[in-house]
Amino acid sequence: MRATGLGEFMAGDTTLIMTTFDTLGPAAAEHIYGADLVRRARKLASSSSLMTIGRR
């Protein structure tokens, strides 16, 4: 699960990690994914979701 969570995070998707965090709690999420990845995912999830891809 940690590798899957990291792969999704690297693609900009925090859904798996945040769902675990929200349903099982912070301790379980950190146990599964590691404290650093959970912290980074929470930071990404709380930032703006507005992104520009490609040329304008």
Distance bins in CASP14 RR format, pairs under 12 A and 6 or more apart:
PFRMAT RR
TARGET T0000
AUTHOR 0000-0000-0000
RMODE 2
METHOD distances of the structure
MODEL  1
1 7 0 0 0 0 0 1 0 0 0 0 0
1 8 0 0 0 0 0 1 0 0 0 0 0
1 16 1 0 0 1 0 0 0 0 0 0 0
1 17 0 0 0 0 1 0 0 0 0 0 0
1 19 0 0 0 0 0 1 0 0 0 0 0
1 20 0 0 0 0 1 0 0 0 0 0 0
1 24 0 0 0 0 0 1 0 0 0 0 0
1 28 0 0 0 0 0 1 0 0 0 0 0
1 29 0 0 0 0 0 1 0 0 0 0 0
1 31 0 0 0 0 0 1 0 0 0 0 0
1 32 1 0 1 0 0 0 0 0 0 0 0
1 33 1 0 0 1 0 0 0 0 0 0 0
1 34 0 0 0 0 0 1 0 0 0 0 0
1 37 0 0 0 0 0 1 0 0 0 0 0
2 8 0 0 0 0 0 1 0 0 0 0 0
2 9 0 0 0 0 0 1 0 0 0 0 0
2 16 0 0 0 0 0 1 0 0 0 0 0
2 17 0 0 0 0 1 0 0 0 0 0 0
2 20 0 0 0 0 0 1 0 0 0 0 0
2 29 0 0 0 0 0 1 0 0 0 0 0
2 30 0 0 0 0 0 1 0 0 0 0 0
2 31 0 0 0 0 1 0 0 0 0 0 0
2 32 1 0 0 1 0 0 0 0 0 0 0
2 33 1 0 1 0 0 0 0 0 0 0 0
2 34 1 0 0 1 0 0 0 0 0 0 0
2 35 0 0 0 0 0 1 0 0 0 0 0
2 36 0 0 0 0 0 1 0 0 0 0 0
2 37 1 0 0 1 0 0 0 0 0 0 0
2 38 0 0 0 0 0 1 0 0 0 0 0
2 41 0 0 0 0 0 1 0 0 0 0 0
3 9 0 0 0 0 0 1 0 0 0 0 0
3 10 0 0 0 0 0 1 0 0 0 0 0
3 16 0 0 0 0 0 1 0 0 0 0 0
3 32 0 0 0 0 0 1 0 0 0 0 0
3 33 0 0 0 0 1 0 0 0 0 0 0
3 34 0 0 0 0 0 1 0 0 0 0 0
3 37 0 0 0 0 0 1 0 0 0 0 0
4 10 0 0 0 0 0 1 0 0 0 0 0
4 11 0 0 0 0 0 1 0 0 0 0 0
4 13 0 0 0 0 0 1 0 0 0 0 0
4 15 0 0 0 0 0 1 0 0 0 0 0
4 16 1 0 0 1 0 0 0 0 0 0 0
4 17 0 0 0 0 1 0 0 0 0 0 0
4 20 0 0 0 0 0 1 0 0 0 0 0
4 32 0 0 0 0 0 1 0 0 0 0 0
4 33 0 0 0 0 1 0 0 0 0 0 0
4 37 0 0 0 0 0 1 0 0 0 0 0
5 11 0 0 0 0 1 0 0 0 0 0 0
5 12 0 0 0 0 0 1 0 0 0 0 0
5 13 0 0 0 0 1 0 0 0 0 0 0
5 14 0 0 0 0 1 0 0 0 0 0 0
5 15 0 0 0 0 1 0 0 0 0 0 0
5 16 1 0 1 0 0 0 0 0 0 0 0
5 17 1 0 1 0 0 0 0 0 0 0 0
5 18 0 0 0 0 0 1 0 0 0 0 0
5 19 0 0 0 0 0 1 0 0 0 0 0
5 20 0 0 0 0 1 0 0 0 0 0 0
5 21 0 0 0 0 0 1 0 0 0 0 0
5 29 0 0 0 0 0 1 0 0 0 0 0
5 32 0 0 0 0 1 0 0 0 0 0 0
5 33 1 0 0 1 0 0 0 0 0 0 0
5 34 0 0 0 0 0 1 0 0 0 0 0
5 37 1 0 0 1 0 0 0 0 0 0 0
5 38 0 0 0 0 0 1 0 0 0 0 0
5 40 0 0 0 0 0 1 0 0 0 0 0
5 41 0 0 0 0 1 0 0 0 0 0 0
6 12 0 0 0 0 0 1 0 0 0 0 0
6 13 0 0 0 0 0 1 0 0 0 0 0
6 14 0 0 0 0 0 1 0 0 0 0 0
6 16 0 0 0 0 1 0 0 0 0 0 0
6 17 0 0 0 0 1 0 0 0 0 0 0
6 32 0 0 0 0 0 1 0 0 0 0 0
6 33 1 0 0 1 0 0 0 0 0 0 0
6 34 0 0 0 0 1 0 0 0 0 0 0
6 36 0 0 0 0 0 1 0 0 0 0 0
6 37 1 0 0 1 0 0 0 0 0 0 0
6 38 0 0 0 0 0 1 0 0 0 0 0
6 40 0 0 0 0 1 0 0 0 0 0 0
6 41 0 0 0 0 1 0 0 0 0 0 0
7 13 0 0 0 0 1 0 0 0 0 0 0
7 14 0 0 0 0 0 1 0 0 0 0 0
7 15 0 0 0 0 0 1 0 0 0 0 0
7 16 0 0 0 0 1 0 0 0 0 0 0
7 17 0 0 0 0 0 1 0 0 0 0 0
7 33 0 0 0 0 0 1 0 0 0 0 0
7 37 0 0 0 0 1 0 0 0 0 0 0
7 41 0 0 0 0 0 1 0 0 0 0 0
8 14 1 0 0 1 0 0 0 0 0 0 0
8 15 1 0 0 1 0 0 0 0 0 0 0
8 16 1 0 1 0 0 0 0 0 0 0 0
8 17 1 0 0 1 0 0 0 0 0 0 0
8 18 0 0 0 0 0 1 0 0 0 0 0
8 19 0 0 0 0 0 1 0 0 0 0 0
8 20 0 0 0 0 0 1 0 0 0 0 0
8 33 0 0 0 0 0 1 0 0 0 0 0
8 37 0 0 0 0 0 1 0 0 0 0 0
8 41 0 0 0 0 1 0 0 0 0 0 0
8 44 0 0 0 0 0 1 0 0 0 0 0
8 45 0 0 0 0 0 1 0 0 0 0 0
9 15 0 0 0 0 1 0 0 0 0 0 0
9 16 0 0 0 0 1 0 0 0 0 0 0
9 17 1 0 0 1 0 0 0 0 0 0 0
9 18 0 0 0 0 0 1 0 0 0 0 0
9 33 0 0 0 0 1 0 0 0 0 0 0
9 34 0 0 0 0 0 1 0 0 0 0 0
9 36 0 0 0 0 0 1 0 0 0 0 0
9 37 1 0 0 1 0 0 0 0 0 0 0
9 38 0 0 0 0 1 0 0 0 0 0 0
9 39 0 0 0 0 0 1 0 0 0 0 0
9 40 1 0 0 1 0 0 0 0 0 0 0
9 41 1 0 1 0 0 0 0 0 0 0 0
9 42 0 0 0 0 0 1 0 0 0 0 0
9 43 0 0 0 0 0 1 0 0 0 0 0
9 44 1 0 0 1 0 0 0 0 0 0 0
9 45 0 0 0 0 1 0 0 0 0 0 0
10 17 0 0 0 0 0 1 0 0 0 0 0
10 37 0 0 0 0 0 1 0 0 0 0 0
10 40 0 0 0 0 0 1 0 0 0 0 0
10 41 0 0 0 0 0 1 0 0 0 0 0
10 44 0 0 0 0 0 1 0 0 0 0 0
11 41 0 0 0 0 0 1 0 0 0 0 0
11 44 0 0 0 0 0 1 0 0 0 0 0
12 18 0 0 0 0 0 1 0 0 0 0 0
12 40 0 0 0 0 0 1 0 0 0 0 0
12 41 0 0 0 0 1 0 0 0 0 0 0
12 43 0 0 0 0 0 1 0 0 0 0 0
12 44 1 0 0 1 0 0 0 0 0 0 0
12 45 0 0 0 0 1 0 0 0 0 0 0
12 47 0 0 0 0 0 1 0 0 0 0 0
12 49 0 0 0 0 0 1 0 0 0 0 0
12 51 0 0 0 0 1 0 0 0 0 0 0
12 53 0 0 0 0 0 1 0 0 0 0 0
13 19 0 0 0 0 0 1 0 0 0 0 0
13 41 0 0 0 0 1 0 0 0 0 0 0
13 44 0 0 0 0 1 0 0 0 0 0 0
13 45 0 0 0 0 1 0 0 0 0 0 0
13 49 0 0 0 0 0 1 0 0 0 0 0
14 20 0 0 0 0 0 1 0 0 0 0 0
14 21 0 0 0 0 1 0 0 0 0 0 0
14 22 0 0 0 0 0 1 0 0 0 0 0
14 29 0 0 0 0 0 1 0 0 0 0 0
14 33 0 0 0 0 0 1 0 0 0 0 0
14 37 0 0 0 0 1 0 0 0 0 0 0
14 38 0 0 0 0 1 0 0 0 0 0 0
14 39 0 0 0 0 0 1 0 0 0 0 0
14 40 0 0 0 0 1 0 0 0 0 0 0
14 41 1 0 1 0 0 0 0 0 0 0 0
14 42 1 0 0 1 0 0 0 0 0 0 0
14 43 0 0 0 0 1 0 0 0 0 0 0
14 44 1 0 1 0 0 0 0 0 0 0 0
14 45 1 0 1 0 0 0 0 0 0 0 0
14 46 0 0 0 0 1 0 0 0 0 0 0
14 47 0 0 0 0 0 1 0 0 0 0 0
14 49 0 0 0 0 0 1 0 0 0 0 0
15 21 0 0 0 0 0 1 0 0 0 0 0
15 22 0 0 0 0 0 1 0 0 0 0 0
15 23 0 0 0 0 0 1 0 0 0 0 0
15 41 0 0 0 0 1 0 0 0 0 0 0
15 44 0 0 0 0 0 1 0 0 0 0 0
15 45 0 0 0 0 1 0 0 0 0 0 0
16 22 0 0 0 0 0 1 0 0 0 0 0
16 23 0 0 0 0 0 1 0 0 0 0 0
16 24 0 0 0 0 0 1 0 0 0 0 0
16 29 0 0 0 0 1 0 0 0 0 0 0
16 32 0 0 0 0 1 0 0 0 0 0 0
16 33 0 0 0 0 1 0 0 0 0 0 0
16 37 0 0 0 0 0 1 0 0 0 0 0
16 38 0 0 0 0 0 1 0 0 0 0 0
16 41 0 0 0 0 1 0 0 0 0 0 0
16 45 0 0 0 0 0 1 0 0 0 0 0
17 23 0 0 0 0 0 1 0 0 0 0 0
17 24 0 0 0 0 0 1 0 0 0 0 0
17 25 0 0 0 0 0 1 0 0 0 0 0
17 26 0 0 0 0 0 1 0 0 0 0 0
17 28 0 0 0 0 0 1 0 0 0 0 0
17 29 1 0 0 1 0 0 0 0 0 0 0
17 30 0 0 0 0 0 1 0 0 0 0 0
17 32 0 0 0 0 1 0 0 0 0 0 0
17 33 1 0 1 0 0 0 0 0 0 0 0
17 34 0 0 0 0 1 0 0 0 0 0 0
17 35 0 0 0 0 0 1 0 0 0 0 0
17 36 0 0 0 0 0 1 0 0 0 0 0
17 37 1 0 0 1 0 0 0 0 0 0 0
17 38 1 0 0 1 0 0 0 0 0 0 0
17 39 0 0 0 0 0 1 0 0 0 0 0
17 40 0 0 0 0 1 0 0 0 0 0 0
17 41 1 0 1 0 0 0 0 0 0 0 0
17 42 0 0 0 0 1 0 0 0 0 0 0
17 43 0 0 0 0 0 1 0 0 0 0 0
17 44 0 0 0 0 1 0 0 0 0 0 0
17 45 0 0 0 0 1 0 0 0 0 0 0
18 24 0 0 0 0 0 1 0 0 0 0 0
18 25 0 0 0 0 0 1 0 0 0 0 0
18 26 0 0 0 0 0 1 0 0 0 0 0
18 29 0 0 0 0 1 0 0 0 0 0 0
18 33 0 0 0 0 0 1 0 0 0 0 0
18 37 0 0 0 0 0 1 0 0 0 0 0
18 38 0 0 0 0 1 0 0 0 0 0 0
18 40 0 0 0 0 0 1 0 0 0 0 0
18 41 1 0 0 1 0 0 0 0 0 0 0
18 42 1 0 0 1 0 0 0 0 0 0 0
18 43 0 0 0 0 0 1 0 0 0 0 0
18 44 0 0 0 0 1 0 0 0 0 0 0
18 45 1 0 1 0 0 0 0 0 0 0 0
18 46 0 0 0 0 1 0 0 0 0 0 0
19 25 0 0 0 0 0 1 0 0 0 0 0
19 28 0 0 0 0 0 1 0 0 0 0 0
19 29 0 0 0 0 1 0 0 0 0 0 0
19 32 0 0 0 0 0 1 0 0 0 0 0
19 33 0 0 0 0 0 1 0 0 0 0 0
19 38 0 0 0 0 0 1 0 0 0 0 0
19 41 0 0 0 0 0 1 0 0 0 0 0
19 45 0 0 0 0 0 1 0 0 0 0 0
20 26 0 0 0 0 1 0 0 0 0 0 0
20 27 0 0 0 0 0 1 0 0 0 0 0
20 28 1 0 0 1 0 0 0 0 0 0 0
20 29 1 0 1 0 0 0 0 0 0 0 0
20 30 0 0 0 0 1 0 0 0 0 0 0
20 31 0 0 0 0 1 0 0 0 0 0 0
20 32 1 0 0 1 0 0 0 0 0 0 0
20 33 1 0 0 1 0 0 0 0 0 0 0
20 34 0 0 0 0 0 1 0 0 0 0 0
20 37 0 0 0 0 0 1 0 0 0 0 0
20 38 0 0 0 0 1 0 0 0 0 0 0
20 41 0 0 0 0 1 0 0 0 0 0 0
20 42 0 0 0 0 0 1 0 0 0 0 0
21 27 0 0 0 0 1 0 0 0 0 0 0
21 28 0 0 0 0 1 0 0 0 0 0 0
21 29 1 0 1 0 0 0 0 0 0 0 0
21 30 0 0 0 0 1 0 0 0 0 0 0
21 31 0 0 0 0 0 1 0 0 0 0 0
21 32 0 0 0 0 1 0 0 0 0 0 0
21 33 0 0 0 0 1 0 0 0 0 0 0
21 34 0 0 0 0 0 1 0 0 0 0 0
21 35 0 0 0 0 0 1 0 0 0 0 0
21 37 0 0 0 0 0 1 0 0 0 0 0
21 38 1 0 0 1 0 0 0 0 0 0 0
21 39 0 0 0 0 0 1 0 0 0 0 0
21 41 1 0 0 1 0 0 0 0 0 0 0
21 42 1 0 0 1 0 0 0 0 0 0 0
21 45 0 0 0 0 1 0 0 0 0 0 0
21 46 0 0 0 0 0 1 0 0 0 0 0
22 28 0 0 0 0 0 1 0 0 0 0 0
22 29 0 0 0 0 1 0 0 0 0 0 0
22 38 0 0 0 0 0 1 0 0 0 0 0
22 41 0 0 0 0 0 1 0 0 0 0 0
22 42 0 0 0 0 0 1 0 0 0 0 0
22 45 0 0 0 0 0 1 0 0 0 0 0
23 29 0 0 0 0 1 0 0 0 0 0 0
23 32 0 0 0 0 0 1 0 0 0 0 0
24 30 0 0 0 0 0 1 0 0 0 0 0
24 31 0 0 0 0 1 0 0 0 0 0 0
24 32 0 0 0 0 1 0 0 0 0 0 0
24 33 0 0 0 0 0 1 0 0 0 0 0
24 38 0 0 0 0 0 1 0 0 0 0 0
25 31 0 0 0 0 1 0 0 0 0 0 0
25 32 0 0 0 0 0 1 0 0 0 0 0
25 33 0 0 0 0 0 1 0 0 0 0 0
25 38 0 0 0 0 1 0 0 0 0 0 0
25 42 0 0 0 0 0 1 0 0 0 0 0
26 32 0 0 0 0 0 1 0 0 0 0 0
26 33 0 0 0 0 0 1 0 0 0 0 0
26 34 0 0 0 0 0 1 0 0 0 0 0
26 35 0 0 0 0 1 0 0 0 0 0 0
26 38 1 0 0 1 0 0 0 0 0 0 0
26 39 0 0 0 0 1 0 0 0 0 0 0
26 41 0 0 0 0 0 1 0 0 0 0 0
26 42 0 0 0 0 1 0 0 0 0 0 0
27 33 0 0 0 0 0 1 0 0 0 0 0
27 34 0 0 0 0 0 1 0 0 0 0 0
27 35 0 0 0 0 1 0 0 0 0 0 0
27 38 0 0 0 0 1 0 0 0 0 0 0
28 34 0 0 0 0 0 1 0 0 0 0 0
28 35 0 0 0 0 0 1 0 0 0 0 0
28 38 0 0 0 0 1 0 0 0 0 0 0
29 35 0 0 0 0 1 0 0 0 0 0 0
29 36 0 0 0 0 0 1 0 0 0 0 0
29 37 0 0 0 0 1 0 0 0 0 0 0
29 38 1 0 1 0 0 0 0 0 0 0 0
29 39 0 0 0 0 0 1 0 0 0 0 0
29 40 0 0 0 0 0 1 0 0 0 0 0
29 41 0 0 0 0 1 0 0 0 0 0 0
29 42 0 0 0 0 1 0 0 0 0 0 0
29 45 0 0 0 0 0 1 0 0 0 0 0
30 36 0 0 0 0 1 0 0 0 0 0 0
30 37 0 0 0 0 1 0 0 0 0 0 0
30 38 1 0 1 0 0 0 0 0 0 0 0
30 39 0 0 0 0 1 0 0 0 0 0 0
30 40 0 0 0 0 0 1 0 0 0 0 0
30 41 0 0 0 0 0 1 0 0 0 0 0
30 42 0 0 0 0 0 1 0 0 0 0 0
31 37 0 0 0 0 0 1 0 0 0 0 0
31 38 0 0 0 0 1 0 0 0 0 0 0
32 38 0 0 0 0 1 0 0 0 0 0 0
32 41 0 0 0 0 0 1 0 0 0 0 0
33 39 0 0 0 0 1 0 0 0 0 0 0
33 40 0 0 0 0 1 0 0 0 0 0 0
33 41 1 0 0 1 0 0 0 0 0 0 0
33 42 0 0 0 0 0 1 0 0 0 0 0
34 40 0 0 0 0 1 0 0 0 0 0 0
34 41 0 0 0 0 0 1 0 0 0 0 0
34 42 0 0 0 0 0 1 0 0 0 0 0
35 41 0 0 0 0 0 1 0 0 0 0 0
35 42 0 0 0 0 0 1 0 0 0 0 0
36 42 0 0 0 0 0 1 0 0 0 0 0
36 43 0 0 0 0 0 1 0 0 0 0 0
37 43 0 0 0 0 0 1 0 0 0 0 0
37 44 0 0 0 0 0 1 0 0 0 0 0
38 44 0 0 0 0 0 1 0 0 0 0 0
38 45 0 0 0 0 0 1 0 0 0 0 0
39 45 0 0 0 0 0 1 0 0 0 0 0
39 46 0 0 0 0 0 1 0 0 0 0 0
40 46 0 0 0 0 0 1 0 0 0 0 0
40 47 0 0 0 0 0 1 0 0 0 0 0
41 47 0 0 0 0 0 1 0 0 0 0 0
44 51 0 0 0 0 0 1 0 0 0 0 0
END
